[in-house]
Amino acid sequence: MQTRTLGTGTYALEVSALGLGCMGMSFGYGPPRAKREMIALLHAALERGITFFDTAEAYGPFTNEELLGEALEAVREKVVIATKFGFRIGTQGNRQGGLDSRPAHIREVAEASLRRLKRETIDLFYQHRVDPDVPIEDVAGAVGELIRAGKVRHFGLSEAGVSTLRRAHAVQPVTALQSEYSLWWREPEQEVLPALEALGIGFVPFSPLGRGFLTGKIDEHTAFDATDFRNTVPRFAVEARKANKALVDVLEATAAPRGLTAAQLALAWLLAKKPWIVPIPGTTRLARLEENIAAARVALSPEETAQIEAAAARIPVQGERYSAEMSRMVDR
């Protein structure tokens, strides 16, 4: 697989052109998958050229980092692992304590994540969500101290607005921003992408396949497990799924003449947008992993990219991408 570079200069980070989002292996999309199977999948991803793996202390909580630590310890010099801080993990499970990006807490999370990941350095340390109670300059300064101490290599932000991004970058250069971006969520094109290009910051789109919807395997009849967070997402309400199927139909019709699936077309489109964009589709299945990896070999011309955008733009997507509670955590 080809590689791409997130960030510039001293804070440049080389990764595989496609990463692997690991959250769903332990959290968010139903019950945790069997550890043995997920370790095998992580090894399969590495064997096929993926070197960039995304996790967070909040996924589980903690169990996803532990999974990656166990699976990738023997090859830790060959992989780049990104993890995240920014939540106070409560006794009842994920995020029960709310946001917490106080410098002391950031340092605590870094040490705990290093133990779980079985590493001496965190390759890329994202603030999971912007904490309105802690100045971003303090957050950037705390991560900068961890970088100088050799505990962290690169600083990242997730779901941060342009103003926050600029303020953080002025204190400690930001290597990458991770936010949602796909053919059914294109808001980053308005302000975020131009700012990233101007600042020399890489972009890591999560949910590049619309949390699975752009694969074409989900419709209004799909039943999600009770623990699947998509049950709380307006865009996945039954009527919204029924309406949004029209977008998948367009993608499938556009992809078929090229010998691609809708998912492959959606990933190839993202990769064609900018050379510093590195999507991190998640999966728990080898067949889906191989399908996604094949998309990294697809080269779309500017004309094809524009045609895909135009076709998708004719279908208005129904439903908000987050619940009201989660929307409040997105920085603007």
GUROZA-349147 format. One line per 5 residues: number of its first residue (from 1); their letters; for each residue x, y, z of N, C-alpha, C, O. Coordinates in steps of 0.05 Angstrom, whole numbers. Example, Ala and Ser with C-alpha at 12.3 -4.5 7.8 and 13.67 -1.06 7.14 Angstrom:
REM GUROZA-349147
1> as> 264 -114 156 246 -90 156 264 -66 156 285 -66 169; 257 -45 142 273 -21 143 258 1 157 268 23 161
END
This chain:
REM GUROZA-349147
1> mqtrt> 17 -24 0 0 0 0 17 25 0 39 25 13; 9 45 -14 23 71 -14 21 84 14 3 77 30; 38 103 19 37 117 44 29 146 39 31 156 16; 21 160 60 14 188 59 26 201 84 33 188 103; 29 228 82 41 243 104 20 262 117 8 278 103
6> lgtgt> 17 259 143 1 277 158 19 298 171 40 291 182; 12 323 169 29 344 181 53 350 164 57 338 143; 69 369 173 93 378 157 117 382 176 115 384 200; 140 383 163 165 389 177 171 369 199 168 345 196; 179 380 222 186 363 245 163 346 255 167 324 266
11> yalev> 138 355 250 115 341 260 100 325 238 76 320 240; 115 318 217 104 301 196 103 272 205 122 263 218; 82 259 198 78 231 206 70 214 181 50 220 169; 87 195 174 81 178 151 65 154 159 72 140 178; 43 149 145 24 127 151 15 114 125 19 125 104
16> salgl> 3 91 128 -9 79 104 -32 97 94 -45 111 109; -37 96 68 -57 113 56 -85 108 67 -102 126 66; -89 85 77 -115 78 90 -108 67 117 -91 50 120; -122 77 138 -118 67 164 -141 48 172 -158 42 155; -140 38 197 -161 20 206 -172 32 232 -158 34 252
21> gcmgm> -198 39 232 -212 47 256 -219 22 272 -233 5 262; -211 21 297 -213 -4 312 -236 -3 333 -241 -23 346; -250 20 335 -271 22 356 -291 -1 356 -297 -12 377; -301 -7 332 -322 -27 331 -315 -55 339 -332 -72 343; -289 -60 342 -281 -86 352 -288 -90 381 -291 -113 391
26> sfgyg> -291 -68 396 -295 -70 425 -319 -54 435 -328 -58 458; -331 -37 418 -349 -17 429 -365 -3 406 -355 0 384; -390 4 413 -405 22 395 -424 9 375 -445 20 370; -416 -13 364 -432 -26 343 -442 -53 351 -443 -72 335; -450 -56 376 -459 -81 386 -439 -93 405 -420 -80 413
31> pprak> -443 -119 413 -425 -131 433 -397 -133 423 -392 -134 399; -377 -132 441 -349 -135 433 -345 -161 417 -357 -181 423; -327 -160 397 -321 -184 382 -301 -201 397 -287 -191 414; -299 -226 389 -281 -245 402 -252 -235 399 -244 -228 376; -237 -234 420 -210 -224 419 -192 -238 399 -177 -226 384
36> remia> -194 -265 399 -177 -280 380 -182 -272 351 -164 -270 335; -207 -269 345 -215 -261 317 -205 -233 311 -195 -228 288; -207 -215 330 -198 -187 324 -168 -185 323 -157 -169 307; -154 -201 338 -124 -201 336 -116 -211 308 -98 -201 296; -130 -232 299 -125 -243 272 -130 -222 251 -116 -220 231
41> llhaa> -151 -206 255 -158 -186 235 -137 -163 235 -130 -153 214; -128 -155 259 -107 -135 261 -82 -144 247 -69 -129 233; -75 -169 251 -51 -180 237 -56 -181 207 -37 -176 191; -80 -188 198 -86 -188 170 -84 -161 157 -74 -157 135; -92 -141 172 -90 -113 162 -61 -105 158 -54 -93 138
46> lergi> -45 -112 178 -16 -106 176 -3 -120 152 13 -109 138; -10 -146 149 1 -161 127 -6 -150 100 8 -153 81; -29 -136 99 -39 -125 73 -31 -95 70 -40 -82 51; -14 -86 87 -2 -59 83 -12 -37 101 -2 -15 99; -33 -42 117 -42 -21 136 -23 -19 159 -17 -39 173
51> tffdt> -14 5 164 5 10 187 -7 30 207 6 36 227; -30 40 202 -42 62 218 -67 52 231 -87 46 218; -67 51 258 -89 39 273 -99 60 293 -84 74 307; -126 63 294 -139 83 311 -154 71 334 -171 53 330; -149 81 358 -163 72 381 -168 95 400 -163 118 393
56> aeayg> -177 89 425 -181 110 445 -186 96 472 -196 74 473; -179 110 493 -185 99 520 -215 95 524 -223 76 538; -231 112 511 -260 111 515 -273 87 501 -296 80 507; -259 74 483 -271 51 469 -270 26 486 -249 13 489; -292 20 498 -294 -3 516 -310 4 541 -332 -6 545
61> pftne> -299 21 559 -273 35 557 -249 17 563 -251 -4 575; -227 26 553 -200 14 557 -195 -11 542 -172 -16 534; -215 -28 536 -210 -54 525 -199 -53 496 -184 -71 488; -206 -32 481 -196 -30 454 -166 -25 454 -151 -36 437; -157 -7 471 -128 -3 473 -114 -28 482 -92 -35 471
66> ellge> -125 -43 500 -113 -68 509 -111 -88 487 -92 -103 484; -132 -89 470 -132 -107 447 -109 -100 428 -94 -118 420; -106 -75 421 -84 -67 404 -57 -72 416 -38 -79 403; -55 -67 442 -30 -72 456 -21 -101 454 2 -107 448; -40 -119 458 -34 -147 456 -28 -156 428 -9 -171 423
71> aleav> -44 -146 409 -42 -155 381 -16 -144 367 -5 -158 351; -8 -120 374 13 -107 359 39 -102 374 57 -89 364; 41 -113 398 65 -109 414 90 -119 400 110 -105 400; 89 -142 387 112 -153 374 121 -138 349 143 -141 340; 103 -121 338 109 -107 313 107 -76 318 102 -61 299
76> rekvv> 111 -68 343 105 -40 349 123 -20 334 116 3 331; 146 -29 324 163 -11 308 153 -8 280 162 10 266; 134 -25 272 124 -24 244 98 -10 242 88 -5 219; 85 -3 264 58 8 263 57 36 276 74 43 293; 37 51 268 31 77 280 4 74 294 -16 68 281
81> iatkf> 3 79 320 -22 77 335 -30 105 345 -15 119 358; -55 112 338 -66 137 348 -86 130 370 -103 112 367; -85 145 392 -105 142 413 -113 169 423 -104 189 412; -131 170 442 -144 196 449 -148 199 479 -150 180 494; -149 225 487 -156 232 514 -179 252 513 -186 262 492
86> gfrig> -190 259 536 -210 280 537 -236 274 551 -253 292 554; -240 249 559 -263 242 575 -255 233 603 -233 222 607; -272 238 622 -268 226 649 -285 201 649 -310 202 649; -272 178 650 -286 153 649 -298 146 676 -284 144 696; -324 143 677 -338 138 702 -339 109 708 -331 92 692
91> tqgnr> -349 103 732 -350 75 741 -371 58 727 -369 34 727; -390 72 714 -411 57 700 -405 52 671 -422 42 656; -381 60 662 -374 56 634 -366 81 620 -358 101 633; -367 80 594 -356 101 577 -368 129 582 -392 133 581; -350 149 586 -356 177 586 -376 186 607 -387 208 606
96> qggld> -380 169 628 -399 177 648 -391 202 664 -408 215 675; -365 208 664 -356 231 679 -355 256 663 -348 277 674; -362 256 637 -361 279 621 -334 285 610 -316 269 611; -331 309 598 -305 318 586 -285 325 608 -292 336 629; -260 320 602 -239 327 621 -212 329 606 -199 308 601
101> srpah> -204 353 599 -178 357 586 -159 374 603 -142 388 593; -163 373 629 -144 386 647 -116 374 643 -113 350 640; -95 391 642 -68 380 638 -60 357 655 -48 338 646; -68 357 681 -61 335 699 -74 310 689 -63 288 690; -99 312 680 -114 288 670 -102 278 644 -100 254 640
106> ireva> -93 296 627 -80 288 602 -56 271 608 -51 251 595; -40 280 627 -16 265 634 -23 237 645 -9 218 640; -44 236 661 -53 210 673 -62 191 650 -55 168 651; -77 202 632 -87 185 610 -64 175 593 -64 152 585; -44 192 587 -22 184 571 -7 160 584 -1 141 570
111> easlr> -2 162 610 12 140 623 -4 114 623 6 93 618; -31 117 627 -48 93 627 -50 81 599 -50 56 596; -52 98 579 -54 88 551 -28 74 543 -29 54 530; -5 85 551 20 72 545 22 44 557 32 26 544; 12 41 581 12 14 593 -6 -5 578 2 -28 573
116> rlkre> -30 4 571 -48 -13 557 -38 -20 529 -41 -43 519; -26 -1 516 -16 -5 488 11 -19 488 20 -27 466; 23 -23 511 49 -36 513 70 -22 496 86 -34 481; 70 5 499 89 21 483 103 41 501 94 47 523; 125 52 491 139 73 506 131 101 497 135 120 511
121> tidlf> 119 102 473 111 128 461 85 125 447 81 106 432; 67 144 450 42 145 435 48 160 409 58 183 409; 43 148 387 50 160 361 34 185 355 45 205 347; 8 184 360 -10 207 354 -31 208 377 -46 189 381; -31 231 391 -48 233 414 -69 255 409 -62 279 408
126> yqhrv> -94 247 404 -115 266 398 -130 275 423 -133 259 442; -138 300 424 -159 308 442 -186 298 430 -193 306 409; -199 280 444 -222 267 433 -245 286 427 -258 284 406; -251 304 446 -270 325 441 -260 350 455 -248 349 477; -265 373 444 -256 398 455 -271 403 482 -296 401 483
131> dpdvp> -256 409 503 -267 414 529 -271 445 532 -251 459 534; -296 454 533 -300 483 536 -290 495 562 -288 519 564; -285 478 582 -276 488 608 -246 490 611 -236 499 631; -231 481 590 -202 482 591 -192 496 566 -197 487 544; -178 518 569 -168 532 545 -151 514 527 -135 498 537
136> iedva> -156 515 502 -142 497 483 -112 501 485 -96 483 479; -104 526 492 -75 531 495 -63 514 517 -40 505 515; -78 510 539 -69 493 561 -66 464 552 -48 450 559; -86 456 536 -86 428 525 -61 424 507 -47 404 511; -57 442 489 -35 440 470 -8 441 486 11 427 479
141> gavge> -7 458 506 18 460 522 23 434 537 47 425 539; 3 421 547 6 396 562 16 374 543 34 358 551; 4 372 519 14 352 500 42 359 491 58 340 486; 48 384 488 75 392 480 95 383 501 117 374 494; 88 384 526 106 375 547 110 344 545 132 334 549
146> lirag> 89 330 538 91 301 535 108 294 511 123 274 511; 107 310 490 124 306 467 153 310 474 170 294 467; 159 332 488 187 337 496 197 316 516 221 311 517; 179 303 531 187 282 549 190 255 536 198 236 548; 183 254 510 185 228 495 162 210 499 163 187 490
151> kvrhf> 140 219 512 117 202 517 98 202 493 83 182 489; 99 223 477 81 227 454 98 237 431 117 252 435; 91 229 407 105 239 383 90 261 369 103 281 360; 64 259 367 49 278 351 22 285 365 11 269 379; 13 310 361 -11 321 373 -33 322 352 -29 331 329
156> glsea> -57 314 360 -80 315 342 -105 325 357 -106 325 381; -124 334 341 -150 342 352 -172 327 337 -168 318 315; -195 324 351 -218 310 338 -242 327 341 -249 337 362; -257 331 319 -281 346 318 -277 375 329 -294 386 343; -254 386 322 -248 414 331 -255 433 308 -251 427 285
161> gvstl> -265 457 316 -270 478 296 -245 492 288 -224 488 300; -247 508 267 -223 521 256 -210 540 276 -185 541 278; -226 556 291 -214 574 310 -198 559 331 -175 567 338; -209 538 342 -195 522 362 -170 509 350 -149 509 363; -172 500 326 -149 488 312 -126 508 309 -103 501 314
166> rraha> -132 532 301 -112 552 297 -98 559 324 -74 562 325; -114 562 345 -103 569 371 -85 547 382 -64 553 393; -94 522 378 -77 500 387 -51 498 372 -30 494 383; -53 501 346 -30 499 328 -9 520 334 15 515 329; -18 543 344 1 565 350 18 558 375 40 569 378
171> vqpvt> 8 540 392 23 532 416 39 507 411 63 506 418; 26 487 399 40 461 394 30 452 366 6 447 363; 48 451 346 39 443 319 22 418 319 29 397 331; -1 420 306 -20 397 303 -13 381 279 -10 392 257; -10 356 282 -4 338 259 -28 330 244 -28 328 219
176> alqse> -50 325 258 -75 316 244 -100 324 259 -101 325 283; -120 329 243 -148 332 254 -164 308 246 -163 300 222; -178 296 265 -196 274 259 -225 283 262 -232 292 284; -240 282 241 -269 289 242 -283 272 221 -271 260 204; -310 273 224 -325 258 204 -325 271 177 -327 296 175
181> yslww> -322 256 156 -322 266 129 -328 243 110 -314 223 111; -347 247 93 -354 226 73 -373 238 53 -380 262 54; -382 222 35 -401 232 14 -428 238 26 -445 250 12; -433 230 51 -459 239 63 -455 258 86 -474 263 101; -430 268 90 -425 289 109 -402 306 99 -378 299 104
186> repeq> -408 327 84 -387 342 70 -382 370 82 -370 387 69; -392 375 106 -389 401 118 -359 409 121 -354 433 118; -340 391 125 -312 399 128 -302 414 103 -282 429 105; -314 411 80 -305 424 56 -308 455 58 -293 469 45; -326 464 75 -332 492 76 -309 509 89 -300 528 77
191> evlpa> -300 501 112 -279 516 126 -256 499 135 -233 508 135; -261 474 142 -240 458 154 -218 451 134 -194 455 140; -225 441 110 -205 433 91 -187 456 83 -162 453 82; -198 479 76 -180 502 70 -161 509 92 -138 516 87; -171 508 117 -154 515 140 -131 494 143 -109 502 148
196> lealg> -138 469 140 -118 448 143 -96 451 121 -72 448 127; -104 457 97 -85 461 75 -67 484 81 -42 483 76; -78 506 91 -62 530 97 -43 525 119 -20 536 119; -50 509 139 -34 505 162 -15 481 159 3 477 175; -19 464 138 -2 441 135 -9 418 154 9 404 163
201> igfvp> -35 415 160 -44 395 179 -59 373 163 -74 379 145; -54 348 170 -67 326 156 -95 322 166 -103 332 187; -111 307 151 -139 302 158 -144 272 158 -137 258 139; -156 263 180 -163 235 183 -193 232 186 -203 234 208; -207 227 164 -236 224 166 -244 198 179 -237 176 171
206> fsplg> -260 200 201 -273 176 212 -300 173 200 -311 192 189; -312 150 202 -337 143 190 -337 150 160 -357 163 151; -316 143 145 -316 150 117 -337 136 100 -342 143 77; -348 115 112 -370 100 99 -396 104 113 -414 87 112; -399 127 126 -425 134 138 -434 114 159 -457 106 159
211> rgflt> -415 106 176 -421 86 197 -434 61 185 -451 48 197; -424 54 162 -433 29 149 -454 33 128 -459 15 112; -467 56 128 -490 59 110 -482 60 81 -497 49 64; -459 71 75 -451 73 47 -442 47 35 -435 46 11; -441 26 51 -434 -1 40 -457 -13 25 -454 -31 9
216> gkide> -481 -2 30 -505 -14 17 -517 -37 31 -535 -50 21; -506 -44 55 -515 -67 70 -536 -60 91 -545 -77 106; -543 -34 93 -562 -25 113 -586 -12 99 -583 4 81; -610 -20 107 -634 -6 97 -654 -3 120 -648 -7 143; -679 4 113 -699 10 134 -707 -16 149 -719 -14 171
221> htafd> -700 -39 139 -707 -64 152 -685 -74 171 -689 -93 186; -662 -62 170 -640 -70 187 -646 -67 216 -655 -45 225; -640 -87 232 -644 -86 261 -617 -84 275 -601 -103 272; -612 -63 290 -587 -60 304 -589 -73 332 -610 -73 344; -566 -83 341 -565 -93 369 -572 -70 388 -568 -47 382
226> atdfr> -583 -77 411 -591 -57 431 -568 -40 440 -573 -17 448; -544 -50 439 -521 -34 448 -508 -18 425 -487 -5 429; -519 -19 401 -508 -5 378 -516 25 380 -540 31 382; -496 43 380 -502 71 385 -517 83 362 -529 105 365; -518 70 339 -534 81 316 -564 82 323 -579 96 309
231> ntvpr> -572 67 343 -600 69 351 -607 97 361 -631 105 361; -587 113 369 -592 140 380 -587 161 359 -591 185 365; -579 154 335 -571 173 314 -595 179 296 -605 160 283; -604 204 294 -627 210 277 -624 201 248 -643 193 235; -600 202 238 -595 194 210 -600 164 206 -603 155 183
236> favea> -602 149 227 -607 120 225 -635 113 234 -641 89 237; -652 133 239 -680 126 243 -692 113 219 -681 117 197; -712 97 222 -723 80 200 -730 97 176 -722 91 154; -744 119 180 -752 135 157 -728 149 144 -728 152 119; -709 156 160 -685 168 148 -669 148 132 -659 154 110
241> rkank> -667 124 142 -653 103 126 -668 97 100 -655 93 79; -694 97 101 -709 92 77 -704 114 56 -701 108 33; -703 139 65 -698 161 47 -669 162 37 -664 167 14; -651 156 55 -622 157 49 -612 135 31 -590 136 20; -628 114 28 -621 92 10 -617 103 -19 -603 91 -35
246> alvdv> -630 125 -25 -628 136 -52 -599 144 -58 -590 142 -81; -584 154 -37 -556 161 -41 -540 136 -47 -522 136 -65; -545 114 -33 -530 89 -38 -536 79 -66 -518 69 -80; -561 81 -74 -568 72 -101 -552 87 -122 -543 76 -142; -549 113 -118 -533 130 -137 -504 121 -137 -491 118 -158
251> leata> -493 116 -113 -465 108 -112 -461 81 -125 -441 76 -139; -479 62 -120 -477 36 -132 -478 37 -163 -464 24 -177; -496 54 -173 -499 57 -202 -474 70 -214 -466 64 -237; -461 88 -199 -437 101 -208 -413 83 -206 -395 84 -223; -413 66 -186 -390 49 -181 -389 25 -200 -368 16 -209
256> aprgl> -413 14 -206 -414 -12 -222 -399 -11 -248 -384 -30 -254; -402 10 -265 -387 10 -290 -357 10 -286 -342 3 -305; -348 19 -263 -319 19 -257 -310 -7 -244 -286 -10 -238; -328 -26 -240 -321 -51 -227 -316 -48 -197 -301 -63 -186; -329 -28 -185 -325 -22 -157 -351 -26 -141 -373 -26 -153
261> taaql> -349 -28 -115 -372 -28 -98 -377 1 -89 -359 19 -93; -400 7 -78 -406 34 -68 -386 42 -47 -377 65 -47; -378 24 -30 -359 30 -9 -331 37 -21 -319 56 -12; -323 22 -41 -297 28 -53 -297 55 -67 -278 70 -66; -320 61 -80 -322 87 -93 -320 110 -73 -307 130 -77
266> alawl> -334 106 -50 -335 127 -29 -307 131 -18 -299 154 -13; -292 110 -14 -264 113 -3 -245 124 -24 -229 141 -18; -248 115 -49 -231 126 -70 -236 155 -74 -217 171 -80; -261 164 -71 -267 192 -74 -253 209 -52 -241 230 -58; -253 199 -27 -240 213 -6 -210 214 -11 -197 235 -7
271> lakkp> -198 192 -20 -169 192 -25 -161 210 -47 -139 221 -48; -180 215 -66 -174 232 -89 -176 262 -82 -166 279 -96; -189 268 -59 -194 296 -53 -169 311 -46 -164 333 -57; -152 300 -29 -127 313 -22 -106 291 -15 -114 270 -5; -80 296 -21 -60 276 -15 -54 273 15 -40 254 23
276> wivpi> -65 291 31 -60 290 60 -85 281 75 -88 286 99; -103 268 61 -127 256 74 -122 226 77 -115 212 57; -127 216 101 -123 187 107 -148 176 121 -150 179 145; -166 164 106 -191 154 118 -184 129 136 -165 115 132; -202 126 156 -198 103 175 -224 86 177 -236 86 198
281> pgttr> -232 73 155 -256 57 158 -252 35 178 -230 23 179; -273 29 193 -271 7 212 -286 -18 202 -304 -15 186; -277 -41 211 -291 -65 204 -283 -87 224 -263 -85 237; -299 -108 225 -292 -131 241 -291 -156 224 -290 -179 234; -292 -152 197 -293 -175 179 -271 -173 158 -265 -152 147
286> larle> -258 -196 153 -236 -197 135 -245 -189 106 -230 -174 93; -267 -199 98 -277 -193 71 -281 -163 67 -273 -151 46; -292 -150 87 -296 -121 85 -269 -106 86 -265 -86 72; -250 -116 103 -224 -104 103 -211 -105 76 -200 -85 67; -212 -128 63 -200 -131 36 -214 -113 16 -201 -102 -2
291> eniaa> -240 -111 18 -255 -93 0 -246 -64 4 -241 -50 -16; -243 -56 28 -234 -28 34 -206 -23 24 -200 -3 12; -188 -42 29 -160 -39 20 -158 -37 -10 -141 -22 -20; -175 -51 -24 -175 -49 -54 -181 -21 -63 -172 -13 -85; -196 -6 -48 -203 21 -56 -178 39 -57 -178 58 -72
296> arval> -157 32 -41 -133 48 -41 -117 46 -67 -99 62 -72; -125 26 -83 -111 22 -109 -126 36 -132 -118 35 -155; -149 48 -125 -165 61 -146 -156 91 -149 -155 105 -129; -150 98 -173 -142 126 -178 -164 140 -194 -168 134 -218; -178 158 -182 -199 173 -195 -188 200 -206 -172 213 -193
301> speet> -196 206 -230 -187 232 -242 -203 254 -230 -224 249 -218; -194 279 -232 -209 302 -222 -237 303 -234 -257 311 -221; -239 295 -260 -266 295 -273 -284 274 -260 -308 280 -256; -273 250 -255 -289 230 -242 -298 238 -214 -320 233 -206; -279 250 -200 -285 259 -173 -308 279 -173 -326 278 -157
306> aqiea> -307 298 -192 -328 318 -194 -355 305 -201 -376 314 -192; -354 285 -219 -379 272 -227 -392 257 -203 -416 258 -200; -375 245 -187 -386 231 -164 -398 251 -144 -420 246 -133; -384 273 -140 -395 293 -122 -421 304 -132 -440 307 -116; -423 309 -157 -447 321 -169 -471 301 -166 -493 309 -160
311> aaari> -465 275 -171 -486 255 -169 -496 253 -140 -520 251 -135; -477 253 -121 -485 250 -93 -499 275 -83 -518 273 -67; -491 298 -93 -503 323 -83 -533 326 -91 -547 342 -78; -541 311 -110 -570 312 -118 -588 299 -99 -613 301 -100; -577 284 -80 -593 269 -60 -590 282 -33 -569 279 -20
316> pvqge> -609 297 -23 -607 309 3 -608 287 25 -627 271 26; -589 287 43 -588 267 64 -606 275 87 -607 298 95; -622 256 96 -641 261 117 -631 253 145 -618 232 148; -636 270 165 -629 264 192 -602 276 201 -584 278 185; -601 284 226 -576 294 237 -556 271 241 -564 248 244
321> rysae> -531 278 240 -510 257 242 -505 248 271 -493 227 276; -514 265 291 -510 258 319 -536 263 334 -554 277 325; -538 250 357 -559 256 376 -554 284 387 -532 295 383; -574 296 400 -571 323 411 -549 323 432 -534 342 433; -546 302 448 -525 301 468 -498 301 455 -480 315 464
326> msrmv> -494 285 435 -468 283 422 -462 308 406 -438 316 404; -482 321 395 -478 345 380 -467 367 397 -451 384 387; -474 368 422 -464 388 440 -434 386 445 -422 405 455; -423 363 439 -394 359 443 -377 366 418 -353 364 419; -390 374 397 -376 381 373 -369 411 373 -386 428 376
331> dr> -343 417 371 -334 445 371 -339 458 345 -337 446 324; -347 483 346 -353 499 322 -333 522 319 -335 537 299
END
